[in-house]
Amino acid sequence: MGSNDERALAHAWVLRSRGAALPPGGLPPPEILDSWVRCSRAGLDLAASPPIQVVDGGDLARRRERAEVVRRLALAELETLCQQIAGSNFLLAFADPEGVVLDLYADNRFLTSGSATDIVTGSLWSEAQAGTNGLGTALATGRPVAVNGLEHFLFKYGDISCTAAPIRDAYGQVVGALDASSYFESRQRHTQALVQMACTQIEKLLLLHQMRERLVLAVHPRAEFLGTLSAGLLAFDAQGRLLAFNARARDLLSGLDVAPGTPFEQLFDAPYELFVAGLRSGGERRVRDALGSALVASCVHTPPRASTTRPARERLAPNAAPVVSTARRADVEFVADDAAVRTALDSVAAALRLNAPLLILGETGTGKELLARHAHRLSGRGGAFVAVNCGALPADLFEAELFGYVGGAFTGARREGSPGLIAGADGGTLLLDEIGELPLPMQAALLRLLDDWLVRPVGGTTARRVDVQLLAATHVDLEQAVRERRFRADLMHRLNTVRVDLPPLRARSDFAAIVRFVLDALRHDADVDDAAIAWLARHEWSGNMRELRAVLTRALLARPDGRLDEAAVQRVLPLAGAGAPEARSALARGARERVVDEFERCGRSVSRTSRSLGISRTTVYRYLRQRG
């Protein structure tokens, strides 16, 4: 930033320009003051209320694709954080390295009030755009940060507190950030620690993923901490050269040359090959670093042998096309040994033969998008697979994103216009995910599209015909939504030409195969015994596959050897086997009473209850039916 004198003058100028609008208690921390200077130099007006930029749906989809691996890990941690801070009027966000929000989890009371309405999926929160804020400042500095109230550069965000931390990959590059925000008066001191722990977990799993073909060691002065987040991780190539490491490893080996390319023998007082051979023979080994400090080491991950072949895990209906090889990404694979899932696959094939709309129903996390991607592959269509989350796009921009727009059609429109997501799926497949969240005006527009498949962009005068295989997915009870006048009956009938119901995880007959499949995707050399699977099977799994992935991830973090037994899963899922039937029924009654109480508090609105508690509408309906 220049000399100390220059920095001091810049700070003084910022403080003077803010006048009385300073945070309570005097000067802000140095990192906030430095951020204010950067914002001033970027030309931001602290008293202005500039609109937050929001990327279009196509750009958002491309960003999510680029961030595929880290995003999958981040979503699992966001779900865990949701459970830890639920009820505290909060918002959780994952953003890419440029500060574009890719995913949100929020208490609806936070999202629908005050300046929080600016925080939507696709919004850009870099410092240059939004001033000092959790996501933007964490990405600008590469360090965790808390921004409370008036520490935000722009006064309009003075009622919000946010804490954020960057996420780094195995090579030290910032690949995203997590943020937890709340209103200033309801902030919680422990939130910053929870966010940093979540980022540390993501970084650990990301390192293991990127170094999956390499040897990864865990080191710590005490053996009992090897399976925790306080352990250092170091990845080496076959010659014993350091490839990657986490921040904790750098701290534990302070004073040594912890850098890519450093030989093992310059870090530890043992020959690499002999040390690794001893570790592979089992257990942990004591070692001293090159400065004489005592450590304990264990193998977190060993490279697969060249002759080893991984067993195929996909299970398909007879004569069905292969879903995908297990060498491909874990988020496009699924197990289908259950009779209901095999029926679903047959229905998908029938819909594709007729080129008929396909409606996929199921609770959150049951694999609706995975089935949709399978349908696209099975169709053999040469066009793109385009997935649109109807609940994530702003209502006032939804038509423009879906149907496209001509240049200058509205304020903020791109000069060159946009063809729209439907046109992007021409010759391919369009998935309208969370179709139950589609605004009523857009339902009418979609109904017209299904009549003639003509797309007219906003502000345009001509239409083009498209060839699209339409899929829709939702966890909402559409028939109930029709009765409540939230969904058009004629649209439901058109979409419901071929209907597929995906069973929840708790009802799957192939539960054991699913557990082993998800575990294999997380770590190829991990294993789980039958007793552990039996314990897991006793859980309700309201979050279905996503929740299972998060639980298995936490279990693996506690077991460096990757061997999960009943004790390992009990530690991360203590309520799974609540024991006697009366204990389980008491838990169910408690959950039902909480849902019913929130339903009354929300004015007997199912959708508001669903958003407030962070559960699906299907779950709300189920508990209300149980009440009678």
LINKAWO-V796617 format. One line per field, one symbol per residue. phi: phi as a letter, one per 40 degrees, with the letter a starting at -180 (. if undefined). psi: psi as a letter, one per 20 degrees, with the letter a starting at -180 (. if undefined). burial: I if it has 24 or more other ideal C-beta (glycine too) atoms within 12 Angstrom, else O. A space follows every 50 residues. Layout:
BEGIN
phi->???
psi->???
burial->???
END
This chain:
BEGIN
phi->.hccccccccccccccccfccbcdghcccdcccccdccccccgcccccbc cccbcccccccccccccdcccccccccccccdccbdgbfbababbcccgc ccabbacdcccbbgcccccbcgcbbcdccbgcadcccccccgbcabbbfc ccccdcbccbbabaacbbccbgccbiabbbbacdcbcbcccccccccccc ccccccccccbccbcbbbbacbccbccbccccbbbbcccgccbaaccccc ccbdgbccadgccdccbbcacdccccccccchgbbcabcccgccbbbacc abccccccbcccbcbbcdgccdcacccccccbbacacccccccccccccc ccccfcdbbbbicdgchccccccccccccgcccccbbbcccbcddcbccc cccgacdgcacgccccgacgcccccdgbbbbccfccccdddccccccccc cbfbbbccgcbbbbcbbbccbbaabcccccccccgcacccccccccdbbb bcccdcbccbdcccdcccccccacccabccccccccccccfccfcccccc ccccccccbdcgbcbcccccccbcccbcgcdcccccccccccccccccdc ccggcccccdcccgbccdccdccccccg
psi->iarhggggggghggghhhcimqqqjbqrqhhgghggghgghijqohirmq qpqpqrhgggghghghkgghgghhhghhhghghhjqjkmrppqpqriijp ohqqpqphhghjqbiiiiorpiqpkqghgjaprggghghhikqqqpopdj ipgphhjijqpqpqqqpqaijjppjaqqqpqrqgijqphiggggghgghg gghghgghghkijrppqpqqhphijhjriiqqpppqahjjppgrqrhhgh ghkpirmnqpipqgiihqlqpgghghhhhhiqbrqqqqrijjpprpqqoh pqqqqhipppqpiqorqpjqqpgqqiiaqhjkqqqliqghhhhghghghg ghhikqqpppqqrpjikghghghgggghhjqiaqooppoiihqphijggh hgirqqpjhrpiqqhiaphrhghhjpicpponqlhijpqghhhghhghgh gikpooqpiriqqqpqopopqqqqjqnhhhhghjkipphhgghghkgppp opqrhijpikgghgghggghhhohjrqprhhghhghiiqhlhjchggggg ghghghhinhijooaghghhhimhigmicqhhghhhgggggghgggghgg hkkkogghgghgikrqhggghghhhhh.
burial->OOOOOOOOOIIOOIIOOIOOOIIOOOOIOOIIIIIIIIIIOOOIOIOOOI OIIIIIIIIIIOIIOOIIIIIIIIIIIIIIIIIIIOOIIIIIIIIIIIII IIIIIIIIIIIOOOIIIIIIIIIIIIIIIIIIIIIIIIIIIOIIIIIIII IIIIIIIIIIIIIIIIIIIIOIOIIIIIIIIIIIOIIIOOIIOIIIIIII IIIIIIIIIIIIIIIIIIIIOOOOOIIIIIIIIIIIOOOIIIIIIIIIII OIIOOIOIOOOIIIOOIIOIOIOOIIOOIOOOOIIIIOIOOOOOIIIIII IIIOOOOOOOOOIIIIIOOIOOIIOIOOOIIIIIIIIIOIIIOIIIIIIO IIOOOIIIIIIIIIIIIIIIIIIIIIIIIOIOOIIIIIIIIIIIOOIIII IIIIIOOOIOOOOIOOOIIIIIIIIIOIIIIIIIIIIIIOOIIOIIIIII OOIOIIIIOIOOOOOIOIIIIIIIIIIIOIIOOOOIIIOOIIOIIIOIII IIIIIIOIOIIIIIIIIIIIIIIIIIIIOOOIIOIIIIIIIIIIIIIIII IIIIIIIIIIIIOIIIOIIIOIIOIIOOOOOOOOOOOOOOIIOIIIOIIO OOOOOIIOIIIIIIIIIIIIIIIIOOOO
END
